[in-house]
């Protein structure tokens, strides 16, 4: 059994993509597909729990992709040790190839899938969902969906109040659950908080104006979480980059 597990963890598709990551990703897709298939029914019966499970699964998908990207980049770099960097990166703002961890061991000993990290991201989505749902309900109560002006006010409140606080909570949660203390938290804030917040203001106002303008309340958080897969990938890589500095 152990030998099989080791062979599985050492198997890569196209030489770069870990098979175990792909299997975990497919399992997560099955989970989110099951929830989405009868989302109205689940949400009508248990809105908070349904939202928590949905956000948790989507966060898990995002971190699985982020981990896969990191391993694929590490392995790809081993195939061109004498080549100059070609400038291709997955950065959003200041996330660059240089900031990502460089694997220094043998090619076959590539970074294994980090289950604890996956659990942290899924837990974050699970625990944050009730707060987000309450926030969206608050915005809907004071600025009912329908008018463009109401949607603009929602976006302003969301970006000025919730986004900075939510992003700060994210880095604190990740740092503490990784075993870091106050110094590690300050390192995260000094290193990446401001640049991540700037990226937030580039991406999310446009997403949220569409969300608040046309998406019904019960689908607003799932919609934001689905779009947020890319955002969570970015945050996951940002967080990882600082951890390896």
LINWO-V825315 format. One record per helix or strand of 2 or more residues. SS is the DSSP state (hx for helix, st for strand). FROM is the first residue (numbers start at 1). TO is the last residue. Records with the same first field share a line. If there is no record, write none. Layout:
SS = FROM-TO, FROM-TO
This chain:
hx = 2-9, 19-37, 39-45, 47-78, 97-99, 107-109, 115-142, 148-177, 182-214, 217-243
st = 12-13, 17-18
